[in-house]
Amino acid sequence: MSARRKPAFGVVIYAAITLSLSGYFVFAAVQGDFGLFRRAEIEVEGDRLAAELDTLETEVARMENLTRRLSDDYLDLDLLDQQARDVLGLMRADEIVVR
């Protein structure tokens, strides 16, 4: 019969350290500061911020249009009348107010 040898103690320690380091690096690659989960969060946040940017650009374009329409170079009398009614509460003499 052949005698079965036990693995050397150094091999067991080497395998345990290798397995521990491998587990640590896999964990860091998945859940670390620069891992896969963080990358997915950053992509979702980027999409949300891009949508918010589009909304804000639309609002800025609308405000620029209103500002241009009320400027000295180009005066939109209908917009001026609407703003006077809304902001100042003005009305013409021939109008009747119904509350």
C-alpha positions in Angstrom: 0.0 0.0 0.0 1.1 3.4 -0.7 1.0 5.9 2.0 -1.0 9.0 1.3 1.0 12.2 2.0 -0.7 15.2 3.6 -0.3 18.4 1.6 2.5 20.6 2.9 1.4 23.3 5.3 2.8 26.0 3.0 0.7 24.9 0.1 -2.5 25.3 2.2 -1.5 28.8 3.4 -0.6 29.8 -0.2 -4.0 28.5 -1.4 -5.8 30.3 1.4 -4.0 33.6 0.7 -4.6 33.3 -3.1 -8.3 32.6 -2.6 -8.7 35.5 -0.1 -7.0 38.0 -2.4 -9.0 36.8 -5.4 -12.2 37.2 -3.4 -11.2 40.7 -2.3 -10.4 41.9 -5.8 -13.6 40.4 -7.2 -15.6 42.1 -4.5 -13.8 45.4 -5.2 -14.4 45.1 -8.9 -18.1 44.6 -8.4 -19.0 46.9 -5.4 -16.0 49.2 -5.0 -15.8 52.9 -5.6 -15.0 52.2 -9.3 -16.9 48.9 -9.5 -19.6 47.8 -11.8 -22.5 48.8 -9.5 -21.1 52.3 -9.2 -20.7 52.6 -12.9 -24.3 51.7 -13.4 -25.3 54.3 -10.8 -23.3 56.9 -12.7 -24.8 56.1 -16.0 -28.4 56.4 -14.6 -27.5 59.7 -12.9 -26.0 60.9 -16.2 -29.2 60.1 -18.1 -31.3 61.9 -15.4 -29.0 64.9 -15.6 -29.2 64.9 -19.4 -33.0 64.9 -19.3 -32.9 67.8 -16.7 -30.5 69.7 -19.0 -32.9 69.3 -21.9 -35.8 70.7 -19.8 -33.7 73.6 -18.6 -32.5 74.4 -22.1 -36.1 74.5 -23.3 -37.1 76.8 -20.4 -34.1 79.1 -21.2 -35.1 79.2 -24.9 -38.7 80.2 -23.9 -37.5 82.9 -21.5 -35.1 84.3 -24.2 -38.0 84.4 -26.6 -40.1 86.3 -24.1 -37.3 88.7 -23.3 -36.6 89.4 -27.0 -40.3 90.0 -27.6 -40.3 92.6 -24.8 -37.0 94.3 -25.7 -36.6 97.8 -27.1 -35.7 96.5 -30.6 -38.8 94.3 -31.0 -41.9 95.0 -29.0 -44.8 92.5 -29.1 -47.8 94.6 -28.0 -50.0 91.5 -27.3 -47.3 90.1 -24.9 -46.9 93.5 -23.3 -50.7 93.7 -22.8 -50.7 90.2 -21.3 -47.9 91.0 -18.9 -49.5 94.2 -17.8 -52.7 92.4 -17.0 -51.0 89.4 -15.2 -48.3 91.3 -13.3 -49.8 94.7 -12.6 -53.5 93.7 -12.6 -54.3 96.4 -15.2 -57.3 96.4 -17.4 -58.8 98.6 -20.1 -61.6 101.1 -19.4 -64.1 99.3 -21.7 -63.7 95.9 -20.0 -65.9 94.3 -17.4 -64.4 92.2 -14.6 -66.3 89.1 -13.6 -65.2 87.5 -10.3 
